[in-house]
Amino acid sequence: MNVKKFAAVLLAAALLFLTACGARDEEPETAPVVTVTAPEPSAPVTEDSPEPPGKPFSERAEGVYYMTPEGADSEFPVQLRLFNVYGNLYGSIYSPDMGFAALEIFPREEGTMQDTELAACPVQVMSFSIQSDFGQYWPGPAGYTLRIIGNTVAFSDYDGAGESLIPPDAHFVGGELYSGPQLDFDPFPYTAEFVEWLAEGNLPKLEPEGFKGLWQREDDELTFLEIGDGGTLQLYRKEQGHEVTLCRGGYVSKMTDNDGVFAVTYCLSRLGNGSMPMDGTLSCTMSGDKLIFLADDNLFEGAGAVTLRRVSPMDVPEAAPPAENASGRAEK
């Protein structure tokens, strides 16, 4: 072999060797990695699963509200408290400038206070206060549209009739959102703790089984007494054409030496009377599903023994506004 051929063969071999080395140094291509995540299981959806019902209009309206009067005449806010009472709506309005009054708020259309979707309800408002006219109704009723707007209630579309402490186009803001000065006026301030102090610690506080609940007076089906947890007591009576009796407060009870007889000491205040206390002590007994109270001129005026039967809130009738006579004064 001559030198030229030998050099050519040697060069070719070197090239093949370098090509092989380069191929080994290169990283092999790999397929992209794909991560698959399983979807989270979702709750089964069934067409026959109804939406939970909303709250009735009267319950949604309940709360403590404030309004700053327009103009520079007053530095005090106006406080409005609305109370849902078995689907009926009542209120207390107060300002240090103008005093206080009770409000009875009736729907113009029967049943609308129980509507779970309604945001605006045409209403008639009757007002009364022990501070004026011997606690009797003011001329009325006054007509408004009561609107619930978030944490605000508004009384608009005033019809110009009647007398009320609610001004036309009044907007009241929920107490938790109101940035102005708040008032400590509470028409129902008395608690079981206060009554225990009033009764000088009459212990032990005992009551028979089945004592709590809602009761209706047998000889007066318009009178209801609710005995609640935590020592709460509520007396309610509404007769068309007469001011509502709505009393709330607290009680304590103790067993007596007589078998099955126990004493209830209470302190209540009545809507429209400010925070004036109404207190007393009753002897009571249970007879089957009946609750029997002995006479007391504060809780049951002028009555002897009073028997009540157990009922449910559905048994409490819807309140109706009073009729009007020619002068605009509600008939008594």
C-alpha positions in Angstrom: 0.0 0.0 0.0 1.4 3.4 -0.9 1.5 6.2 1.5 -1.4 8.2 -0.1 -3.8 5.3 0.2 -2.7 4.6 3.7 -3.3 8.2 4.8 -6.8 8.2 3.2 -7.8 5.0 5.0 -6.5 6.5 8.3 -8.4 9.7 7.8 -11.7 7.9 7.1 -11.2 5.7 10.2 -10.7 8.8 12.4 -13.8 10.5 11.0 -15.9 7.4 11.8 -14.5 7.3 15.4 -15.3 11.0 16.0 -18.9 10.6 14.7 -19.5 7.6 17.0 -18.3 9.5 20.0 -20.5 12.5 19.2 -23.6 10.3 19.0 -22.9 8.8 22.4 -22.5 12.3 24.0 -25.9 13.6 22.8 -28.9 13.2 25.2 -31.6 10.9 23.7 -34.9 12.6 23.0 -37.7 11.8 25.4 -41.5 12.1 25.2 -43.1 15.0 27.2 -44.5 14.1 30.6 -48.2 14.6 31.0 -49.8 14.7 34.5 -53.5 13.8 34.6 -55.4 14.9 37.7 -58.7 13.1 38.4 -61.6 15.6 38.9 -62.9 16.1 42.4 -66.2 14.3 43.0 -69.1 16.7 42.9 -72.2 16.5 45.1 -75.0 14.7 43.4 -77.6 17.0 41.9 -81.2 15.9 42.0 -84.1 17.8 40.6 -86.3 17.0 43.5 -84.0 18.6 46.1 -85.8 21.9 46.9 -84.0 25.2 47.8 -84.3 25.9 51.5 -87.2 28.4 52.1 -86.3 32.0 52.8 -87.4 33.9 55.9 -90.8 35.6 56.0 -90.9 39.3 55.4 -91.7 40.1 59.1 -88.7 38.1 60.2 -86.3 39.7 57.7 -87.5 43.2 58.8 -86.8 42.5 62.5 -83.9 44.4 64.0 -82.5 47.6 65.5 -82.1 50.5 63.1 -81.1 54.2 63.3 -81.7 57.3 61.2 -80.1 60.8 61.4 -82.8 63.4 61.0 -82.4 65.8 58.2 -81.6 69.4 59.0 -79.6 70.9 61.9 -82.4 71.0 64.5 -81.3 67.8 66.3 -78.1 66.2 67.3 -79.8 63.0 68.3 -80.6 60.0 66.0 -83.9 58.3 65.8 -83.9 54.6 66.9 -86.3 52.1 65.4 -86.8 48.6 66.7 -88.9 46.1 64.7 -90.3 42.9 66.3 -91.6 39.9 64.6 -94.3 38.4 66.7 -95.7 35.2 65.3 -95.6 36.6 61.7 -96.9 40.0 62.8 -94.7 43.1 62.8 -94.6 45.7 65.6 -92.2 48.4 66.4 -90.8 51.0 68.9 -89.5 54.4 67.7 -87.6 56.7 70.0 -85.5 59.9 70.1 -84.5 62.1 73.0 -86.1 65.0 71.1 -89.5 63.5 70.4 -89.9 60.7 73.0 -91.2 57.2 72.1 -94.2 55.5 70.5 -95.3 52.0 69.7 -95.9 51.0 66.1 -98.3 48.4 64.8 -97.5 47.6 61.1 -100.2 45.9 59.1 -99.9 44.6 55.6 -102.4 46.0 53.1 -102.7 42.5 51.6 -103.4 39.6 53.8 -100.5 37.1 54.1 -97.8 39.3 52.7 -95.9 39.4 56.0 -95.3 35.7 55.6 -93.9 36.1 52.0 -90.4 34.7 51.8 -89.3 36.6 48.6 -91.1 40.0 49.0 -88.8 43.0 49.3 -91.4 45.7 49.4 -94.7 45.5 51.3 -97.5 48.1 51.3 -98.4 48.7 54.9 -100.6 50.7 57.3 -99.1 52.0 60.5 -100.9 52.7 63.7 -99.1 54.6 66.5 -99.7 55.1 70.2 -97.8 56.1 73.4 -98.5 56.4 77.0 -97.0 59.8 76.7 -100.0 61.1 74.8 -103.8 60.7 74.5 -103.9 58.3 77.5 -102.1 55.6 75.6 -104.8 55.4 72.9 -104.3 55.3 69.1 -103.3 58.4 67.3 -105.4 59.2 64.2 -104.6 56.8 61.4 -103.7 54.5 59.9 -100.8 56.1 58.0 -99.9 54.4 54.7 -96.3 53.6 53.6 -94.4 51.1 51.5 -92.0 49.3 53.7 -88.9 48.2 51.9 -86.0 45.9 53.0 -82.8 46.9 51.3 -79.9 44.9 52.7 -79.4 46.0 56.3 -81.7 49.0 55.7 -85.4 49.5 56.0 -87.2 52.3 54.2 -90.7 53.8 54.7 -91.6 55.4 51.4 -94.7 56.4 49.4 -96.3 58.1 52.5 -100.0 58.7 51.8 -100.3 61.8 54.0 -102.9 60.1 56.2 -102.8 59.6 60.0 -100.2 60.5 62.5 -96.9 58.8 63.0 -93.3 59.5 64.2 -92.0 57.9 61.0 -91.3 60.8 58.6 -92.0 60.5 54.8 -89.2 58.7 52.9 -87.4 57.6 56.1 -84.4 55.3 55.7 -83.2 53.5 58.8 -79.8 51.8 58.8 -79.0 48.6 60.8 -77.4 49.4 64.1 -74.2 47.4 63.2 -73.6 49.7 60.2 -74.7 53.0 61.8 -71.6 55.2 62.5 -73.4 57.9 64.5 -74.2 57.9 68.3 -76.4 55.0 69.4 -79.1 55.1 72.1 -79.5 52.7 75.0 -83.3 52.8 74.9 -84.8 49.3 75.1 -88.6 48.9 75.5 -88.0 45.4 76.9 -85.0 45.7 79.3 -85.9 43.2 82.0 -84.1 39.9 82.1 -84.3 36.8 84.3 -81.1 38.0 86.1 -82.8 41.2 87.0 -85.9 39.3 88.3 -83.7 37.1 90.4 -82.2 40.2 92.0 -85.7 41.6 92.4 -86.9 38.4 94.0 -83.9 38.5 96.4 -82.5 35.2 95.1 -85.4 32.9 95.6 -83.6 29.7 95.1 -83.7 26.9 94.0 -85.2 28.0 90.6 -87.3 25.0 89.7 -90.3 24.4 87.4 -92.3 21.4 86.3 -91.6 19.5 83.1 -93.6 20.9 80.2 -93.9 24.4 81.7 -92.1 26.1 78.7 -93.8 26.7 75.4 -96.6 28.7 73.9 -99.9 28.8 75.7 -103.4 30.2 74.7 -105.9 31.4 77.3 -109.0 29.2 77.2 -111.5 31.9 78.1 -109.8 34.5 75.8 -108.4 33.0 72.6 -106.7 36.3 71.7 -104.3 36.0 74.6 -101.1 34.1 74.3 -98.3 33.5 76.9 -94.9 32.3 75.7 -92.5 30.9 78.3 -89.1 30.5 76.8 -85.6 29.3 77.5 -83.3 31.5 79.6 -86.1 32.8 81.7 -87.9 34.8 79.0 -91.6 35.6 79.2 -93.9 37.2 76.6 -97.6 38.1 76.8 -99.4 38.9 73.6 -102.9 40.0 72.9 -104.2 41.6 69.7 -107.9 42.6 69.2 -108.8 44.5 66.1 -109.4 48.2 66.8 -107.5 48.1 70.1 -103.9 48.8 70.9 -101.8 45.7 71.0 -100.7 44.2 74.3 -97.1 43.1 73.8 -95.2 42.5 77.1 -91.8 41.0 77.3 -89.3 40.4 80.1 -87.9 37.7 82.4 -89.0 35.4 85.2 -87.7 33.0 87.9 -89.7 30.2 89.4 -89.4 28.0 92.5 -91.4 25.1 93.8 -93.5 25.6 96.9 -94.3 23.3 99.8 -97.5 22.3 98.1 -97.2 19.3 95.9 -97.3 20.4 92.2 -97.6 24.1 92.9 -94.8 26.5 92.1 -94.4 30.3 92.2 -93.4 32.5 89.2 -91.9 35.9 89.9 -91.7 38.1 86.8 -90.9 41.6 85.6 -92.1 42.7 82.1 -92.5 46.0 80.2 -95.3 46.8 77.7 -94.8 48.1 74.2 -95.7 51.8 74.2 -95.0 52.3 77.9 -91.3 53.1 77.6 -89.5 50.7 80.0 -92.0 51.0 82.8 -91.9 47.8 84.9 -94.8 45.5 85.4 -93.9 42.9 88.1 -95.6 40.3 90.2 -95.7 36.7 91.5 -98.1 34.0 90.5 -98.8 30.6 91.9 -99.2 28.0 89.1 -99.9 24.3 88.6 -99.9 21.9 85.7 -102.9 19.7 85.0 -102.3 17.3 82.2 -101.6 19.5 79.1 -103.1 22.6 80.9 -101.3 25.4 82.7 -103.3 27.1 85.5 -102.4 30.5 86.9 -104.0 32.0 90.0 -105.3 35.6 89.9 -102.8 38.5 89.3 -104.0 42.0 88.4 -100.8 42.7 86.3 -100.5 39.7 84.1 -104.2 38.8 83.7 -106.2 41.9 84.7 -109.3 41.3 86.9 -109.4 37.5 86.4 -109.5 34.7 88.8 -107.8 31.4 88.1 -106.8 31.4 84.4 -106.4 28.1 82.4 -104.2 28.0 79.3 -103.8 25.2 76.7 -100.7 24.4 74.7 -100.7 25.7 71.1 -98.2 26.4 68.3 -97.2 29.7 66.6 -99.4 28.7 63.7 -102.4 29.2 66.0 -101.8 32.9 66.4 -104.0 34.9 64.0 -102.7 37.5 61.6 -103.3 41.0 63.0 -105.6 43.3 61.1 -105.7 47.2 61.1 -108.6 49.0 62.8 -111.4 50.4 60.8 -111.6 54.2 60.4 -114.5 56.5 61.2 -115.3 59.7 59.3 -112.9 61.8 61.4 -110.0 59.5 60.7 -109.7 58.3 64.3 -109.5 54.5 64.6 -112.7 53.1 66.0 -112.4 51.6 69.4 
